[in-house]
Amino acid sequence: MAKLSVTGIVTIVSIFLYAIILTVLEILVVIFHTDFVQQYRLTRQGDGISQADLIYHSIFILSLAFQVLLCVDALWRKNSTQLIALVLFNILSLAYAGVQLYQHIILERDGTTGADFTPNDIYRFPTNDYTKRYFISRMRPLEYVIISIVAAFSIYLATLSYKLFKEFGWAIYETYSADVKIRDVYRSLSILQTLIKLDIFFIGSYAIQLIPSQTIGYNIYMTEITLTFTVGISMLLMAWYSVMKENKYILLCVINLLTLSVIYLIYRLFKININISPQYDPYEFTRRLLTFSLATTIGLIISTIFYSLKCFKNMTDGHYIFAAYGLPGQEQKSPPMQDKISFNPEYLGYDGYTAGSNNNSNISINIDDKKINIDDNDVLYDSKRASKRASKIAEVQNARLSRRISLD
């Protein structure tokens, strides 16, 4: 991993603590949720709502782990775009936490409708109303604390990301030079990398939400759920490989597959929200979160297609960034210098000088009545070595680019 600055260390420690604290709070909510539903013999619909609610908690916990990975990867690769995505993802988590609170209200209000009240301990939970008040008084404060922490951390994370954004700017400039075109190509690649990671999470979370489909009564089969998850993740892993290896042919295949996936997701979005039967609506209590997940995923995939096309055009034009320059902040290694350097003595303005020989030439100068000896062999050697290193870096980049072009 790249050497982290103080801001980078603070960021990674903060995101770890944030994930741990919220995970503990979510686990407490899940424990109270499980104890609450155990006091009832739920109907099929109530059981489906309960299962969906537990899945939403699981997705939220997974999102915390995903944020940690996103942060670590952004710091490792010095990906400024990914830092911005991390802040936006955290804001989406805030919206998700709000919707999750609403789902709990649905469980407490409608999930127990028609259920038989069968308390495990009649003395502890004597009535239905008392049982609901007992568990609401314990779950609701935790949910409000979770929302407050996410909101406060979003502002804090945005501040840290802004500072890191400025730090990474120099590493990007140093690696990809001042060439505006080169930096624009790199920016498109980094945005595409970030979008692919977000796509993987949202497609996976959508597939997970469909798990209780048979219990709730969704018009969807387990085969379709499995295909949605496996094909979606495989397709995005292909996209990731095509970007890292800058393989335009695989990327072109991915663009076509992503286009087909958008058509499928739009179909599912319409299926959930249109032509609803007034007698039976299996999506009545889960429609909001499913619509949120589908709409977000569709928007991300459309953005992914746009930047995939942009990167494909750049590769077709012969712009290969990672192959020629490597990652931001990555040093280009050149072969070791030779011990002896030959050059034209006339360049120095006098004859009879041989660099690298055993007879060293010294220059003496007086500064503040102090005599200082400078070995001109060392000065010229350092200057020549810097020039030679720059030349070798250019050779390495050209060789990488030639190999990439020959593969295409």
Secondary structure, 3 states (H helix, E strand, C coil): CCCCCHHHHHHHHHHHHHHHHHHHHHHHHHHHHHHHHCCEECCHHHHHHHHHHHHHHHHHHHHHHHHHHHHHHHHHHCCHHHHHHHHHHHHHHHHHHHHHHHHHHHHHHHHCCCCEECCCCCCCCCCHHHHHHHHHHHHHHHHHHHHHHHHHHHHHHHHHHHHHHHHHHHHHHHHHCCCHHHHHHHHHHHHHHHHHHHHHHHHHHHHHHCCCHHHHCCCCCHHHHHHHHHHHHHHHHHHHHHHHCCCHHHHHHHHHHHHHHHHHHHHHHHHHHCCCCCCCCCCCCCHHHHHHHHHHHHHHHHHHHHHHHHHHHHHHCCCCHHHHHCCCCCCCCCCCCCCCCCCCHHHHCCCCCCCCCCCCCEEEEEECCEEEEEEHHHHHHHHHHHHHHHHHHHHHHHHHHHHHHHHC
